[in-house]
Amino acid sequence: MSTYDNLRHLADSWGLVAMGVVFLLLCLWPFRPGASAMNTEAANSIFKDENDGQ
């Protein structure tokens, strides 16, 4: 078996699993317990005026 075939087999099996795990982690990241305050701040940031802090 050539190097290409070995890398292709690895990418087809464990590469797909790794990409699936990363996808799930990124989808669930905003729902973690400590993220509520940051999510609210990000959602309301478009309503802040540039001169509110002055």
N, C-alpha and C positions, 0 to 999 in steps of 0.2 A: 504494500500500500504506500502511496506517495504522501508527501507532506501535505499537499493540497487536499487529498482525500481525507486525511486525518483531521485537518482543520475544518473541512466542510462538515464532517460528521459531528465534530464538537459544536460547531455553530448551529447545526440543525437540532441538536438535542439540548445541551445545557445553555446555549446562547438564547434559545427561545424561552427557557425557564427563567433565566436571569432577566431578560427584558420584561417578562410578565410580572415578576416580583417588583422590579423598579416601577412599572406602570401602576401596580396596585398601591405601592407606597406613596407615589406622587398623587394619586387620586384620594387617598385617605389622609394625607398630610394636613389639609385645612380643618379636618374634623377632630384633631387631637385635642385633649382636654385643655391645654393652656393657650390655644390659639384664638379663643373667642374675642379677646380684647383687640388683637391685631386684625382680625377679620372685620370687626366693627369699624376700626379706625380706617382701614383700607376702603371699606364700602362708603364711608362718609367723607373721605378726603376730597372727592370731586366737588363737594359743596362748600369747602372752605375758601374764603377769599384770601388773596395775597396779603391784605392789610389787616387781617384779624388779629395777628400777634402784636400789632403796634398800638 
